[in-house]
């Protein structure tokens, strides 16, 4: 794997703008008939999967247990009359209408609506139609529609790259891209990595038998973990002579991070956006980071392009964009580069336990320890003791990963 080195870092650092997508840290006093504004997050991805998330703005004094969920059903509509209804794996859409009932009502109201928009053409405009439901009453609360949106053409991702920076103790990841006709962009990413626990164990303790045996299941040494970027990031080329970036440094990973321990993968999604959508998220970013002036609009004052058509006085937050996404993938293989620098290990909590003391083994098991190494007396055929360590050091799942290997995961070097 060729390693590319990043350039123009200092000049580009000021260009990167991160817009928080899910957190609205404001005290809101804009209830309408006792209902807080609906928040709509998502974009119409022509040529891909469209996902729309619904929620309500929550005041500061609302606990997560008391937060009200938003539930709805909907469809994506094209100017030619095409309708793509939300995908619901639990409901079989009938091939006929029931008393003229709109098929939208066959779906189960959900907080996350998914639409299969892979086959939509880019030659027309689209909009979202949404109905929110009051689950307690079992009825429609309000009906919403977005403005008609022209899909922004897909930018071209020329490549992803990484570079080693020991002076910062970081790995920098860069994006090279270009486009024609678009000046405003947003990207998100997901990452997956393979890692291992601190010690490798071939043993397991069976509490019912108070005995140690060779481990019967998959090794607890190797795990995989995935996560999505927690922010939506935006940038603009409006002040540049060309709509392109070369090795734009958009993400860094500490060299001591376990993501770099074995094999790391990042998947980047990049899309163009309208100037209005960019301005909405730019203002949201300024407010979220406390950088806005006293004249900056608050989120409740930012005009959404989604409107309540059943009651125009109902306020909506969020801004939809229609776009064709570009995607790119990159791997970092530590066997080829050896950039991973493990952090100094903390003292591992471990105990030496006699196999002839089953009650003692049971005690350490319930204290959160697992056996990992057999100890033998001189010439003895069977172990006399086992070393036990806190299970965080033995079981890789304790660090948040799973034993589920991604189906398309390459073979790592072991």
N, C-alpha and C positions, 0 to 999 in steps of 0.2 A: 504494500500500500504506500503510495507516494505521499509524503507529508508536505503540504504547502504551508508557506509562512505568510502570516497576515501583515497587511500594510495599512497605512492611513488610519491607524487606530486612534490617535489623539484627535484628528479632525473629525472622525466619525462618531466619537463618543458622545458629542453633543447632539448628534442627530437621532440617537436612539431614544424613543419615547415609549414608555410602558404604560398601558392603560388598564387599570384593574377592571375585570369583567364581572365580578360577582359580589363585591363588597361596596355597600353604599353607606359610609359611616356618617350619617347626618341625622339630626333630630328633625323629623318631618312632622309638619302640622298642616297637611294638605288632604286630610281625609274627605271623602265624598260619601255622604250618607253612611258614615261609620266605616267605610272601606278605604284602605290605603291603596296607593297607586300600584298598578300591575307592572312588573318588570319583565320584559321580553328580551331574551338573549339568544342570538343565533343569526345565521345568514342563509340565504337561499343559494345552495351550491349546485349550479347547473353543471351536469356531468359527474356529480358525486352524490353523497348522502347529505341530506339536509336535516339538521337537528335544531330544534327550538326548545328552550327551557323557560319555564314560567315560574314566577315567584312574586311575592308581595314585598314592598319595602317594609322593614320592621323597625319600630322605634328602638332606641338604645335600651330601654328598660324591659324589652321583651326577651324572655329566655328562649333557647332553642326548642324546649318542650312546648312552649306556648305559641311559637311562631305558626302563623296560618299558612297552609300550603295553597298553591294555585293549581287548579286542574282545568284542562281544556281539551277540546278536539278541534281539528282543523284540516285544511287542505291548501295546497299551492295551486294557484290559478294562473293560466297563461292567457294572453290577449286573444288567442284563437278559441278560447273556451275550454281548453284542456284543464282537467282537474286531477291532481295527484293527492289522494287522500292519505292520511297518516297510516303508517304501517303498524299494525297491531297483531303480534304473533298469537294472541289468545282468542282472536275473533275471526271467524270465517266470514268474509264479506259475501252476502247473498247475491245471486245473479238477477234479482228482481227487486222492485221497490215495494214497500209495505205502506199502502194507503198514501202514496206520494211522498213518503218520508225520505228526506235527504240522506244518502248513504253515510254522511259524516256522523250521524247519530248511532250508527252501528258500532263505532269505535268506543273503547273505554276511555273516559277522561283521564288524562295523565299529566304529570308535571313536566315530562320530557316527551316531545312529539318528534317522531322520526318519519321522514318522507324519502321515498326512493325516486330521486330526481336525476338519476344517472343518464337517462335517455332524452332529457329535454334539450331542444335546440337552443342555440345562443342568439337566434335571430329575432326574438320577440321579448317583450317585457313580461314580468311575473309579479305576483303579489301574494301575500299570506292572508288567508281568511281563518279566523279563530273564534271559537265560542268558549267562554269560561263557564264552569259549572259550580253550583253550590251543592256539594255532596250531601249536606244535611237535608236540604229541601228536595234534592233530586231534580233540579231544574236548571235551565240556562240562566246565568247571571247577566252576561253582556256579550255583545258581538263586536269583534274588532277586525279591521282590515288595514293592511299597510298600503303605502303609495305604490304605484306601478314602478318597478325597478328594472333598469336595463342591466344585464349582466356585464360586469367588467371583464375584459379579456384576460386570459391567464398570462402572467409574466413568465419569463423563461428563467429557470434556475440553472445556471451554468455549472454549478458544483458546490459541494460542501467540503470544507477543509479543516484541518486542525494543526496547531503548532504548539511546540513545547517551550515553556517559559519558566525555567528553573528560578530565575530571579524573583518571580512573583509566586512561585510554587503553584502554578496553574497550567492547565491545558486550555487553550483558547480555540473556540470553534467559530468558523467564519462562513459566510454566505456570499456567493457571487451570483448576480442576477442582472437581467436587462429586460426591457419592455419597450413598447412603442405606444404612445398615446395615454399612458397612465402615469400619474405623478404621486399617487397616494397608495400606501400598501400596509398590509397587516400580515403578521405571521404568528404562527403558534407551532408547538412541537410536542412530541411525545418521546420518551426515552425508555429503553429496556436494557438491563444489564445482568450479567451472570457473575456471581460472587460465591465465596465459600466461607464457612464458619472458621473460627480461630483454631479449633482442633478437630481432627477427624476421628470419629468413633465407629467401630464396627459392632458395638454392643448396645443392648437395651435392657432395662430393668423391668421385670414383670411383677407388679405389686401383689397380685393374687398369689403368686408362688414365692414371693420374696427371694427371687433368684435372678441372676444375670445370664443372658444367652446371647448368641450371635444375632445381630439385627436382621430381621426377616424382610423389612420393607426397603424402599429406595433409600440410598444414603442420605443422611442429614447434613452432609458436608457441602453439597452444591445446591444453590437456589437461583431463582430468577425473580426479578422485580421490575415493575413498570410504573410509570406515572406520566401524567400530562402536565404541560406547563400551566402554572397557576394564574398567569396573566395573559392578556391579549396585548400584543406589542405592535406599535405603529411607527412608520417612518415615512418621510416625504422626499422626493427628488425635485420638488417644485423650484428650488433655488439652484439647481444644478443645470449645466448645459446639456447633459445626457441623462436619460432615465436608466441608470445602471449603477451598480456597486461592484467593486472587486474585493473579495475577501473581507466583507463586512463582519467585524467581530461582534457577535450578538450574544455569546454565551461563554461562560468560563466554568471550569470544574477544578477544584483543588486537587493537587496531585495525590493527596492522602485519602481522597474519597474512594470508597469501595466500588463505586461505579466503574473505576478504571482497573479494578483488580484482575479481571480475566478478559471479558469481552463486553463492549459497550456499543449500543446502537442508538442513533437519534434519527427520527423522522420529522421532517420539516414540512409544514403546509404554508404556502405563500399565496396571497390573493391581492388583486387590485381592489380599490374602493373609491367611492365617490368623494368629492371634496366635502360635501355635507356630512357624510359618515365620518370622515377623518376629523372634521372640526368637532363633531359631537364627542368622539372618543378622546380627542386632545383636551377638550375642556374637562372631561371626566378625569383624565389623568392629572391635570393641574389641581383640581379640587381634592382628589384622593391623596396627593402627595403634599398638599398644603402650600402649593406654589402659586396659586391663583391670587389675583389682587382683590381688593374689596369690591371692584366692579365686575369681577368674573361671575358668570351665571352659575347658580347652584344647580345640582342635578334636577331639581324639581322645576327649574326654569328652562332647561334645555328642551327644545322642541323635538319630539319623537316623530318618526315617519310612520308610526302605527297609531291608528285613531279608533276610538270607540264610536261605532256608527249607531249603536242602540241608544247611547246617551253621550252626546259630544262633550258634556262637562266632566266626564270621567277622565282622569289623567293617566297617561302611560309613560313609562320610562324605558329607554332602550332604543336602539337604532338598527334597523335591518339593512343589510347590504346584499346585493346579488352579484355573484362572481363565479368565475371558473378558476378553481384552485390548481396551483402547480405544487408538485410534491417531489421531495428528494430524500434520499437515505444515505447515511454514512456509518461506517463501523470504525471503532478503535479497538485494536487487538494488542493487548499488553505483551503477548508473547513475541510480537514483532518489534515492539518499541521499548518496553520496560521503563515507561515513564512513571508508573505507579510507585509512590513512596509511602509505605504504610506509616501511619501515625505511631508514635511511641506507645507500646502496649501498656495498658494499665495492669496492675497486679491481678492475675487471674485467681479468683476465689476457688480453691480446690481442696479436696480432702482425700486422705488415704484411708480406705475402709476395708476392714477384714471381712472376707467372704464367709467366715464362720459366725458372723454376727448379723443375721438377717434383719433383726430389729433396727440395727444401726443403718443398714442400707435403706430400709423403709423410711427411716427418719430423714436421711439426706435427700431421698427422692421427693418427699413432701416439702422439703426446704427449697426445692427448685433446682436440684442438682441431677446430673446424669453421668453414668460411667463412661470413660473414654479410653482407658489404658489398663491392660492386665499386668500385674506384677508377680514374678515367680521367685520362689526361694531357689537356692542352688540345686540344680538337677531335678527339681520337682516337676512332675508332669502336668499339674494343674495349678492355676494361679492361686496365690494365698491372699492377695489384696487387689483391689482395683482403685485407680485414681478417678475421682469424681470431680467435675467442674460445674460451675453455674451453667444452666442450660443455654443461656444466651451465647456462651462460647462454644457450645457443642452442636446445637440445633440451629441451622441457618435460618429457619422459619421465624425464629425469635427476633430477627432483624428486619422483619416486615415482608420477606419474600415468600415464595411458594415453591413447591416441587414441580409445578407445571411448566415444563419446558415449552416455549413457543414452537408451534409446528414448523415454522420456517427458520428456526434458529440454526446458524451454521455450527459445524463441529468445532469446538474450541480446542486449543492446544493444552493437553494435560500430560 
